[in-house]
Amino acid sequence: MKARVLSGASVLGAAHKKAKFASVLPAGTEVTRQGATNDFKKGRIMVVKPVARAYILSGRMMSSLAVGDWLLKKRWPMLVFMIVGMVLHILLFFGVFSEMGMVTGGAGVLVVVASPTALSWSMYGLTAGCWGLSILAMLTRVHSQLLWMTLRTFDPWAIIACALRGWAARMFSRLALHHDTAHIVEDMLDLLVMLQLSFLIILAEAADIPKTTQKFFVAACFVYCAVLTAGPLFLPDLPNWDPDTSVQILFFASMSPKSQFISAYGTMAVLLTKAAVSVIFQRHDFMFLRCHYEYCLDQLDTSFAKLAATDPSCIFYSDFRRALQEMGVSDSHIFAGFNTLDIQQTGRVTLQNFRRCLKDVFTEAPDSSHAALLAKFCQDSFSIVSGYGSLDSMLGLVFSQWRRIKMNEFGQLLYHYLMQDPGVEKLFRSASFRTQSLLFASFVQVGLGWLEEKDFRRVERDMTSLGMRHVSYGVHPTHLCIFQLALLRALSNRLKGLPPESEMAWSVVWLHFIAAPFTQGLLTTEETDKRTMTGTVRDLLQQATSHKSFLPYLAANLNNVPGGEHNWSSSVFRDTRHELSHMAILVSFIQDTAEKLYAGDMLTARHRLRQVASIHWDRGVFPRHMLTFQHAATMTFRDLLGPEVFNSHAETMWAVFFQVEVLDVLLLAPFAETQDKVESWALTCKAHLVKKDHWMSLMKMAAVEGDLAVKGYQRLCAESGKDVEKLCVDDVVKTFCDESMQHPSWTFERVVQNYCTTPPAVALLE
């Protein structure tokens, strides 16, 4: 064996060496270190970083196994398992674990035989297990292209042929002595372990193991083959060998099985001697390809050193936050990422915990940068905690699930759930069941179809226009709450349940992009005044909460909303004794929000509502529960306040307030940093329309200047479909809120800069 991976020509210079290895390394492979090392006094070493997926078995696949992490941490387990397997197989060869006996050989002379026992079966299994684990550990270090080059040479096939030849010789000898086929299982196990060893020898030639490991490996294999060769040659009383037996089949025609066995393992020993001389004694240049898993550990340690600014042994939150803010990661995602790393909740992250938590992220993308991998980890951590992914991931989940649904069956279910509400049933009483069910399903299909193009301003315009047309049909904003509840219930039925991430994705996509603009289309110009709306809601809540029976009525109605969340008390509050107090807190939050909005203190109101989100999202409360609460409150207002106070106008104001000022704000809570800064800018404008100086003040907040700010302004005009004179503040707020949803882990500055550098969607479509 020539040991191609670890041996080569003598030192011919760096340029010649790179040219030599150019045919071996995949395109794009990066040489990370070259030159003499302290560990290898003879020869030189080239350390390279392979491109992704260059190995037969990745470290990540390996670490998913029960013993995978342990096998990958050190190289010695692979050598220990291999040597233990060799020792056991040698002992089996000499019959240590078998039952010894005597039979008459071919020349009438008594010959020692070994019969298998329970112990010998166990040792065969243990040998196969040891070598199997060695092969598993080796496969994570086998470079696929080097293996292909190795298999094109003579040596690996010669090793396999020798192993098969030695096994066949021993099998024929046993068969001739025992005169039965009872030992067929033993023969098959023997074949398995011999092939395992030959595969180990071949894989080692194409593996990126260091020269020290290679020395031990080759030496152990050489000793093993030498012992098996010398045993039959010098020990006359070995079991299962009859020197006078001959087999007249193929290459056994002129030699006894014992001679064939000695010849086979002798040849293998000669091949290993070549490797031993090449690897152990001669001075050579050689190449060491870093395994993805091992390279990942280097990357992790480097990243840890960059983050551990205060104390080299651990990472504090202040250091972590400062470093990731410089990378453009938002505070909410930084906080989620640090909490995931701080497993013991001690306020500091050790290297061990850092490796444990980030190992899979780094091995998935070994070519990615330190900043990109940490940002991805923080986003994944935030998604696990909050249920929110990026907008792309939520849209992808919604579209993939929608394609699995049959529209006619879905439409019938949606119609059935909607008709459980008397108000909706009265509205569609004269409509054909089949026609109306298909129209409902088509409405969902059309809305999602528009969203697939990701031209969100166009979706907003189209849904607002569609809402305006539905005013003449008698559709009321309150009906949208029932529709959204029925939609989620029908989806859950058709998809055999909605996991939390699916329910959150559907809620965010449908409520924010479809329901919100559709609701705006149902309103008249007078009804859209925010101060009028919040004042009406404030008065409603003040009058309702003055009734002692308000909270008991509300609690009872929560469990009676058609298509809503039933068993509210047990599934959400989990404590029926304090149900009314929990309800009072929620109502006070909403009442306080209305007060703050009426007073013009929008940012404080937003902050107050996000406190609701952080409290209730952690308790397993979904937008579906909030929709149920909205309709339960509508039912309660009707019962307590009567039609004189809770008239059609007041009901509209409550529905729009809850949809736009409560639910939509709660849904956007994970993207609060960008939303807050854009809305604080909107308050300083004190104008409905956006002038150029207003726009430049926003760009100054985001550190965007010059031509880039002009490009962003042009993109906003193009995507909103409006002239410069008609561009309003709400267009800017909605645009950057939607943009932040596509990049949830980014800071406000990074979101705005990315928006200004990206061409408009309408230009891309053209």
C-alpha positions in Angstrom: 0.0 0.0 0.0 1.4 3.4 -1.0 -0.3 5.5 1.7 -1.2 8.2 -0.9 -2.9 10.5 1.5 0.0 10.8 3.9 3.0 10.3 1.6 4.2 11.8 -1.6 7.4 13.0 -3.3 10.2 14.6 -1.4 10.2 18.4 -0.8 10.0 20.1 -4.1 8.8 23.5 -3.0 5.4 25.0 -2.3 4.5 25.8 -5.9 5.1 22.2 -7.0 3.3 20.8 -4.0 0.2 22.9 -4.7 0.2 21.8 -8.4 0.6 18.2 -7.3 -2.4 18.3 -5.0 -4.5 20.3 -7.4 -5.9 17.1 -8.9 -6.8 15.8 -5.5 -8.5 18.8 -3.9 -12.1 19.7 -4.9 -12.5 23.1 -6.5 -12.7 25.9 -4.0 -10.7 24.1 -1.3 -8.8 26.5 0.9 -5.2 25.8 2.1 -5.2 27.1 5.7 -1.7 26.2 6.7 1.5 24.9 5.1 5.0 24.2 6.4 6.9 22.3 9.1 5.2 21.6 12.4 6.3 20.8 15.9 4.4 17.6 16.0 6.1 16.1 12.9 9.9 16.3 13.0 10.3 14.6 9.7 8.6 16.0 6.7 6.2 18.8 6.2 2.4 19.2 6.4 -0.3 20.8 4.3 -3.5 21.5 6.2 -6.5 22.3 4.0 -10.1 23.2 4.6 -12.3 21.0 2.3 -15.4 22.3 0.6 -18.8 21.4 2.0 -20.0 17.7 1.7 -16.5 16.4 0.7 -16.7 13.5 3.2 -18.6 10.2 3.0 -20.1 10.7 6.5 -20.3 14.1 8.0 -19.6 14.9 11.7 -23.2 16.1 12.1 -24.6 12.7 10.9 -22.2 11.0 13.2 -23.1 13.1 16.3 -26.8 12.2 15.9 -25.9 8.6 17.0 -25.7 7.5 20.6 -21.9 7.0 20.6 -21.2 9.5 17.8 -20.1 12.4 20.0 -17.8 10.2 22.0 -16.2 8.7 18.9 -15.7 12.1 17.3 -14.1 13.9 20.3 -10.9 11.9 20.2 -9.0 9.7 17.7 -8.0 7.1 20.3 -11.4 5.4 20.4 -11.0 4.4 16.8 -7.6 2.9 17.4 -8.6 1.2 20.6 -11.6 -0.5 19.0 -9.5 -1.6 16.1 -6.8 -3.1 18.3 -9.3 -4.8 20.6 -10.9 -6.3 17.6 -7.6 -7.6 16.3 -6.7 -9.1 19.7 -10.1 -10.9 19.9 -9.8 -12.2 16.3 -6.3 -13.6 17.0 -7.6 -15.3 20.1 -10.5 -16.8 18.1 -8.1 -17.9 15.5 -6.1 -19.8 18.1 -9.3 -21.3 19.5 -9.0 -19.7 23.0 -12.8 -19.3 23.3 -13.8 -22.6 21.5 -14.3 -26.1 22.7 -11.3 -28.2 21.6 -11.4 -31.8 20.3 -9.7 -34.3 18.1 -10.7 -35.8 14.7 -8.9 -38.0 12.1 -7.3 -36.0 9.4 -6.7 -36.8 5.7 -3.7 -39.0 6.3 -5.2 -40.8 9.3 -3.4 -38.6 11.8 -5.3 -37.0 14.7 -5.9 -33.2 14.2 -7.0 -30.6 16.7 -10.4 -29.1 16.0 -12.3 -26.2 17.6 -16.1 -26.2 18.0 -17.9 -22.9 18.6 -19.4 -22.1 21.9 -21.6 -19.4 23.3 -18.5 -17.5 24.4 -16.9 -17.7 20.9 -20.2 -16.5 19.3 -20.1 -13.5 21.7 -16.4 -12.8 20.9 -17.2 -12.9 17.2 -20.0 -10.4 17.8 -17.8 -8.2 19.9 -15.0 -8.2 17.2 -17.5 -7.3 14.5 -18.9 -4.5 16.8 -15.4 -3.1 17.5 -14.4 -3.0 13.9 -17.8 -1.6 12.9 -17.4 1.3 15.3 -13.9 1.9 13.9 -15.2 2.0 10.4 -18.0 4.4 11.5 -15.5 6.7 13.1 -13.2 6.4 10.0 -15.9 7.3 7.6 -16.2 10.8 9.0 -12.6 11.3 8.0 -12.7 9.7 4.5 -12.5 12.2 1.7 -14.6 11.0 -1.1 -12.3 12.1 -4.0 -9.2 10.6 -2.3 -11.1 7.3 -1.8 -11.9 7.3 -5.5 -8.2 7.8 -6.3 -7.2 5.1 -3.9 -9.6 2.5 -5.4 -8.1 3.1 -8.9 -4.8 1.7 -7.6 -3.8 -2.0 -7.2 -3.2 -2.2 -3.5 -6.8 -1.9 -2.1 -8.1 -4.7 -4.4 -5.1 -6.8 -3.5 -5.9 -6.5 0.2 -9.6 -7.5 -0.4 -8.4 -10.5 -2.5 -6.0 -11.6 0.2 -8.7 -11.4 2.9 -11.1 -13.4 0.7 -8.4 -15.9 -0.1 -7.4 -16.4 3.6 -11.1 -16.8 4.6 -11.8 -19.4 1.8 -8.7 -21.4 2.8 -9.8 -21.6 6.5 -13.4 -22.4 5.5 -12.3 -25.3 3.2 -10.0 -26.6 6.0 -12.8 -26.6 8.6 -15.2 -28.2 6.1 -12.8 -31.0 5.4 -12.2 -31.7 9.1 -15.8 -31.5 10.4 -17.5 -33.1 7.4 -20.7 -31.1 7.9 -22.2 -27.7 7.3 -22.9 -26.9 11.0 -20.1 -24.3 11.0 -21.6 -22.2 8.3 -22.6 -19.4 10.7 -19.0 -19.3 12.1 -17.7 -19.1 8.5 -20.0 -16.2 7.7 -19.0 -14.3 10.9 -15.3 -14.9 10.0 -15.9 -13.5 6.5 -17.6 -10.4 8.0 -14.7 -9.6 10.3 -12.0 -10.2 7.7 -13.8 -7.9 5.2 -14.2 -5.3 7.9 -10.5 -5.2 8.6 -9.7 -5.0 4.9 -12.1 -2.1 4.5 -10.5 -0.4 7.5 -7.0 -0.6 5.8 -8.4 0.8 2.6 -10.3 3.6 4.2 -7.2 4.7 6.2 -5.5 5.4 2.9 -8.1 7.9 1.9 -8.7 9.4 5.4 -7.5 12.7 6.7 -6.1 11.3 9.9 -2.7 12.7 11.2 0.5 10.9 10.7 0.8 9.9 14.3 -2.5 8.0 14.1 -1.5 6.5 10.8 1.7 5.2 12.3 -0.2 3.3 15.1 -2.8 2.1 12.6 -0.3 0.6 10.1 1.9 -0.9 12.9 -1.1 -2.6 14.5 -2.3 -4.0 11.1 1.2 -5.2 10.3 1.5 -7.1 13.7 -1.9 -8.6 13.2 -1.1 -10.0 9.7 2.3 -11.2 10.8 0.9 -13.1 13.8 -1.7 -14.8 11.6 0.9 -15.7 9.0 3.4 -17.0 11.6 0.9 -19.1 13.6 0.1 -21.7 10.9 3.7 -21.6 9.7 5.4 -22.4 13.0 2.7 -24.0 15.3 1.8 -27.5 14.2 -1.1 -28.0 16.7 -3.3 -25.1 15.7 -7.0 -26.1 15.6 -8.8 -26.7 12.3 -5.6 -27.1 10.2 -4.8 -30.4 8.6 -1.5 -30.2 6.7 -2.3 -33.2 4.6 -5.7 -31.8 3.3 -5.9 -30.6 -0.3 -8.8 -29.1 -2.2 -9.1 -29.6 -5.9 -10.9 -26.3 -6.7 -9.5 -23.5 -8.7 -6.3 -22.1 -7.1 -6.4 -24.7 -4.3 -5.5 -27.4 -6.8 -1.8 -27.6 -6.0 -1.7 -26.1 -2.4 -3.2 -27.1 0.9 -5.6 -24.6 2.6 -3.0 -24.0 5.3 -0.4 -22.9 2.6 -3.0 -20.7 0.9 -3.8 -19.0 4.2 -0.1 -18.4 4.9 0.4 -17.1 1.4 -2.6 -14.7 1.6 -1.8 -13.1 4.9 1.9 -13.1 4.1 1.1 -11.0 1.0 -1.0 -8.7 3.1 1.9 -8.3 5.5 4.2 -7.4 2.6 1.7 -4.7 1.5 1.6 -3.3 5.0 5.3 -3.4 5.2 5.5 -1.1 2.3 3.1 1.3 4.0 5.0 1.0 7.3 8.3 2.0 5.6 6.6 4.8 3.7 4.7 6.2 6.7 6.9 5.5 9.7 10.5 5.6 8.5 10.8 7.7 5.3 10.7 11.5 5.2 7.9 12.8 3.1 5.6 15.8 2.5 2.0 14.8 3.2 -1.4 16.4 3.2 -3.9 16.5 6.1 -7.5 17.4 5.1 -9.4 18.8 8.1 -12.6 16.9 8.9 -15.7 19.1 8.9 -16.4 18.2 12.5 -12.8 19.0 13.6 -12.7 22.1 11.5 -16.0 23.1 13.2 -14.3 22.8 16.6 -11.6 25.2 15.4 -14.2 27.7 14.2 -16.1 27.4 17.4 -13.0 28.0 19.5 -12.1 31.0 17.4 -15.6 32.4 17.7 -15.5 31.9 21.4 -12.2 33.7 21.7 -13.6 36.7 19.8 -16.7 36.9 22.0 -14.9 36.3 25.4 -13.5 39.9 25.6 -13.8 40.4 29.4 -12.7 36.9 30.5 -11.0 34.4 28.2 -12.7 31.5 30.0 -16.3 32.6 29.5 -18.6 34.9 27.6 -20.7 37.6 29.5 -23.9 39.0 28.1 -22.5 42.5 27.7 -19.6 41.2 25.5 -22.0 38.9 23.5 -24.5 41.8 23.0 -21.8 44.3 21.9 -20.2 41.9 19.4 -23.6 40.8 17.8 -24.9 44.4 17.6 -21.8 45.2 15.5 -22.9 42.3 13.3 -26.3 43.9 12.9 -28.3 41.5 15.0 -31.4 42.9 16.9 -31.5 42.9 20.7 -34.5 40.4 20.9 -32.5 37.8 18.9 -29.3 38.5 20.9 -31.2 37.9 24.1 -32.7 34.7 22.9 -29.4 33.4 21.6 -27.5 34.1 24.9 -30.3 32.5 26.9 -29.9 29.3 24.8 -26.1 29.3 25.3 -26.4 29.9 29.0 -27.6 26.4 29.8 -27.1 26.7 33.6 -28.5 30.2 33.7 -25.4 31.6 35.4 -25.1 34.7 33.4 -22.0 33.4 31.6 -21.3 30.9 28.8 -18.4 28.4 29.0 -16.5 27.0 26.1 -18.1 23.6 26.7 -21.7 25.0 26.5 -20.7 27.2 23.5 -19.5 24.1 21.6 -22.5 22.0 22.6 -25.1 24.6 21.5 -23.4 25.8 18.3 -21.9 22.5 17.0 -24.8 21.6 14.6 -25.0 25.2 13.3 -21.3 25.3 12.4 -21.1 21.8 10.9 -24.1 22.5 8.7 -22.3 25.4 6.9 -18.5 25.0 7.4 -17.8 27.6 4.8 -19.9 30.4 6.4 -18.5 33.3 8.3 -18.4 33.6 12.1 -21.0 36.5 11.9 -23.4 34.6 9.7 -23.4 31.5 11.8 -23.9 33.4 15.1 -26.8 35.4 13.5 -28.4 32.2 12.3 -28.1 30.6 15.7 -29.7 33.6 17.4 -32.6 33.6 14.9 -33.1 29.9 15.4 -33.1 30.4 19.2 -35.7 33.2 18.9 -37.9 31.1 16.6 -37.9 28.3 19.2 -38.8 30.6 22.0 -41.4 32.7 20.3 -42.7 30.5 17.5 -41.7 33.1 14.9 -39.5 32.4 11.9 -38.5 34.7 9.2 -41.3 35.8 6.8 -39.8 33.6 4.1 -40.0 30.5 6.3 -43.5 31.3 7.5 -44.7 31.9 3.9 -43.0 28.7 2.7 -44.8 26.7 5.5 -48.2 28.2 4.7 -47.8 27.6 0.9 -46.6 24.0 1.3 -49.5 23.2 3.7 -52.1 24.9 1.4 -51.0 22.8 -1.5 -51.9 19.6 0.5 -55.5 20.7 0.9 -58.4 19.9 -1.4 -60.2 23.1 -2.0 -63.8 21.7 -2.3 -63.5 19.8 1.1 -61.8 22.8 2.7 -64.5 25.2 1.4 -67.3 23.0 2.8 -65.7 22.8 6.2 -65.1 26.6 6.3 -68.7 27.2 5.3 -69.9 24.8 8.0 -67.9 26.6 10.8 -68.9 30.0 9.6 -72.6 29.2 9.6 -72.4 28.4 13.3 -72.5 32.1 14.0 -76.1 33.5 13.7 -74.9 36.8 12.2 -72.9 35.2 9.4 -75.6 32.6 8.8 -78.2 35.3 8.3 -76.0 37.1 5.8 -75.6 34.0 3.5 -78.9 32.3 4.2 -80.1 32.5 0.6 -76.8 31.5 -1.0 -76.1 28.1 -2.5 -74.1 25.9 -0.2 -71.8 24.6 -2.9 -71.3 28.0 -4.6 -70.6 29.8 -1.4 -68.2 27.2 0.0 -66.2 27.4 -3.2 -66.2 31.2 -3.0 -64.8 31.1 0.5 -62.1 28.6 -0.5 -61.3 30.8 -3.6 -61.0 33.9 -1.4 -58.2 32.1 0.6 -56.6 30.8 -2.7 -56.6 34.3 -4.2 -55.1 35.9 -1.1 -52.3 33.4 -0.9 -51.7 33.6 -4.6 -51.1 37.3 -4.4 -48.7 36.8 -1.5 -46.6 34.3 -3.5 -45.3 37.2 -5.6 -44.1 39.0 -2.4 -45.3 42.3 -3.8 -46.8 43.3 -0.4 -47.9 46.8 -1.3 -49.8 45.4 -4.3 -51.4 42.8 -2.0 -52.4 45.6 0.4 -54.0 47.6 -2.4 -55.9 44.6 -3.9 -57.2 43.4 -0.5 -58.3 46.9 0.4 -60.2 47.1 -2.9 -61.7 43.7 -2.3 -62.9 44.8 1.2 -64.5 47.9 -0.3 -66.5 45.8 -2.7 -67.7 43.6 0.2 -69.3 46.6 2.0 -72.3 46.3 -0.5 -72.7 42.6 0.5 -73.3 43.5 4.1 -70.0 42.2 5.4 -69.1 43.8 8.7 -65.6 44.0 10.3 -66.9 41.8 13.1 -67.5 39.0 10.6 -63.8 38.9 9.8 -63.0 37.6 13.3 -65.4 34.7 12.8 -63.9 34.0 9.4 -60.4 33.9 10.8 -61.4 31.5 13.6 -63.2 29.3 11.1 -60.2 29.4 8.8 -57.8 28.2 11.5 -60.3 25.5 12.6 -60.8 24.2 9.0 -57.0 24.2 8.5 -56.5 22.2 11.7 -59.1 19.7 10.6 -57.7 19.2 7.0 -54.1 19.1 8.2 -54.8 16.7 11.1 -53.8 19.4 13.6 -51.7 22.6 13.5 -48.4 22.5 15.3 -47.5 25.7 17.1 -45.1 26.9 14.4 -47.8 26.3 11.7 -50.5 28.1 13.6 -48.3 31.1 14.2 -47.2 31.2 10.6 -50.9 31.1 9.4 -51.9 33.7 11.9 -49.1 36.1 11.0 -49.5 35.7 7.2 -53.3 35.8 7.1 -54.0 38.4 9.8 -51.3 40.8 8.9 -51.3 40.6 5.1 -54.9 39.7 4.3 -57.3 40.5 7.1 -55.8 43.9 8.1 -56.0 45.6 4.6 -59.4 43.9 4.0 -60.7 45.5 7.2 -59.5 48.9 6.1 -61.5 48.4 2.9 -64.7 47.9 4.9 -64.4 51.3 6.5 -65.6 54.7 5.4 -63.3 57.8 5.5 -64.9 59.0 8.7 -64.3 55.7 10.5 -60.6 55.6 9.7 -59.8 58.5 12.0 -57.6 56.9 14.7 -58.6 59.3 17.5 -62.3 58.7 16.9 -61.7 55.0 17.0 -59.6 54.9 20.1 -62.0 57.3 21.9 -65.0 55.1 21.1 -63.2 52.0 22.4 -62.0 53.8 25.5 -65.6 54.8 26.3 -66.9 51.3 25.6 -64.4 49.7 28.0 -65.1 52.3 30.7 -68.8 51.7 30.6 -68.5 47.9 30.4 -66.0 47.5 33.2 -68.3 49.6 35.5 -70.7 46.7 35.4 -69.9 44.1 38.1 -71.1 41.3 35.8 -68.8 42.3 32.9 -66.0 39.9 33.8 -68.3 36.9 34.6 -70.2 37.5 31.4 -66.9 37.7 29.4 -65.5 34.5 31.0 -68.7 32.7 30.1 -68.8 33.9 26.5 -65.2 32.9 25.9 -66.3 29.3 25.9 -69.3 30.0 23.6 -67.6 31.6 20.6 -68.6 29.7 17.5 -65.4 28.1 16.1 -63.4 29.6 18.9 -61.1 28.2 21.5 -63.3 26.1 23.8 -62.3 25.1 27.4 -60.5 28.4 27.7 -60.1 28.1 31.4 -58.3 24.8 31.3 -56.3 25.2 28.1 -55.0 28.8 28.7 -55.4 29.9 32.3 -54.8 26.5 33.8 -56.3 27.8 37.0 -60.0 28.3 37.1 -59.9 29.9 40.6 -58.0 32.9 39.2 -59.7 33.1 35.9 -61.5 36.4 36.5 -58.3 38.0 37.9 -56.4 36.9 34.7 -59.3 38.3 32.6 -59.2 41.6 34.5 -55.5 42.0 33.8 -55.9 41.4 30.1 -58.8 43.9 29.9 -56.8 46.5 31.9 -53.9 46.1 29.4 -56.3 46.8 26.5 -58.0 49.6 28.2 -54.7 51.2 29.1 -53.7 50.8 25.4 -56.8 52.7 24.3 -56.1 55.5 26.8 -52.5 55.9 25.6 -53.5 55.9 21.9 -56.2 58.4 22.5 -53.7 60.7 24.3 -51.3 60.3 21.3 -48.7 58.3 23.2 -48.3 55.6 20.6 -44.9 54.2 21.5 -45.9 53.7 25.2 -49.1 52.0 24.0 -47.1 49.7 21.8 -44.7 48.9 24.6 -47.6 48.1 26.9 -49.1 45.7 24.3 -45.8 43.9 23.8 -45.8 43.2 27.5 -49.1 41.4 26.8 -47.4 39.4 24.1 -44.4 38.4 26.3 -46.7 37.3 29.1 -49.4 35.5 27.0 -47.2 34.0 24.3 -45.1 32.3 27.0 -48.3 30.8 28.5 -49.2 29.2 25.1 -51.7 31.9 24.1 -52.0 32.1 20.3 -53.6 34.7 18.0 -56.5 32.3 17.8 -57.2 32.8 21.6 -57.0 36.6 21.1 -59.6 36.3 18.2 -61.8 34.3 20.6 -61.4 37.0 23.2 -62.3 39.7 20.6 -65.6 38.0 19.7 -66.4 37.1 23.3 -66.0 40.8 24.2 -68.3 41.7 21.3 -71.0 39.4 22.6 -70.6 40.8 26.1 -70.9 44.4 24.9 -74.1 43.5 23.1 -75.6 41.9 26.2 -74.5 44.5 28.8 -74.6 47.8 26.9 -77.4 47.2 24.5 -77.9 48.5 20.9 -78.1 52.1 22.1 -74.5 52.2 23.3 -73.0 49.3 21.3 -74.4 50.2 18.0 -73.1 49.3 14.5 -70.6 52.2 14.6 -69.2 51.2 18.0 -69.1 47.5 17.0 -67.0 48.5 13.9 -64.7 50.6 16.0 -64.1 47.7 18.4 -63.4 45.2 15.6 -61.0 47.6 13.8 -59.3 48.6 17.0 -58.7 45.0 18.1 -57.5 44.0 14.6 -55.2 46.9 13.8 -54.1 48.3 17.2 -54.0 45.1 19.3 -53.7 41.9 17.3 -51.5 43.3 14.5 -49.2 44.9 17.1 -49.0 41.7 19.0 -48.1 39.8 15.8 -45.3 42.3 15.1 -43.9 42.2 18.6 -40.7 40.2 17.5 -40.0 43.0 15.0 -40.5 45.8 17.5 -37.1 47.5 17.1 -37.7 48.5 13.5 -41.4 49.3 14.0 -40.7 51.5 17.0 -38.0 53.6 15.3 -40.1 54.1 12.1 -43.2 55.0 14.1 -41.2 57.4 16.3 -40.0 59.0 13.0 -43.7 59.1 11.8 -44.7 61.1 15.0 -42.0 63.7 14.3 -43.2 64.2 10.8 -46.5 65.7 12.0 -47.9 65.3 8.4 -49.8 62.8 6.5 -47.7 63.0 3.3 -44.0 62.2 3.1 -41.8 64.9 1.8 -38.2 64.5 0.7 -36.9 66.2 3.9 -39.0 63.8 6.0 -37.5 60.8 4.1 -34.0 62.1 4.5 -34.5 62.4 8.3 -35.4 58.7 8.4 -32.4 57.8 6.3 -30.2 59.9 8.7 -31.5 57.8 11.6 -30.4 54.7 9.8 -27.0 56.2 8.7 -28.0 56.0 5.0 -26.9 59.0 2.9 -26.6 60.2 -0.6 -27.5 58.2 -3.6 -28.5 55.2 -1.6 -31.2 57.2 0.2 -32.5 58.4 -3.2 -32.6 54.8 -4.5 -34.7 53.7 -1.4 -37.1 56.6 -2.0 -37.5 55.6 -5.7 -38.1 52.0 -4.7 -40.8 53.0 -2.2 -42.6 55.1 -4.8 -42.4 52.3 -7.4 -43.7 49.5 -5.0 -46.5 51.6 -3.5 -47.7 52.7 -7.0 -47.9 56.3 -5.9 -46.4 59.6 -7.1 -43.9 61.4 -4.9 -46.6 63.9 -3.9 -49.1 61.2 -2.8 -46.7 59.0 -0.7 -48.0 58.9 2.9 -46.4 58.1 6.2 -48.3 54.9 6.7 -46.8 53.6 3.5 -43.3 54.0 5.0 -44.3 52.4 8.3 -45.9 49.4 6.6 -43.0 49.0 4.2 -40.3 48.8 6.8 -42.4 46.6 9.2 -42.8 44.1 6.4 -39.1 44.4 5.5 -38.1 43.7 9.1 -40.3 40.5 9.0 -38.2 39.2 6.2 -35.0 39.8 8.3 -36.2 39.4 11.9 -32.8 39.2 13.4 -31.5 42.4 11.8 -31.3 45.9 13.4 -33.3 48.8 12.2 -30.2 50.3 10.5 -29.4 47.1 8.6 -33.0 46.6 7.5 -33.2 50.2 6.0 -29.8 49.9 4.3 -30.7 46.5 2.8 -34.1 48.0 1.5 -32.3 50.9 -0.2 -29.8 48.7 -1.9 -32.3 46.2 -3.3 -34.1 46.9 -6.6 -37.9 47.3 -6.4 -40.0 44.2 -6.8 -42.0 45.7 -9.7 -38.8 46.1 -11.6 -37.9 42.5 -11.0 -41.3 41.4 -12.2 -40.9 43.3 -15.4 
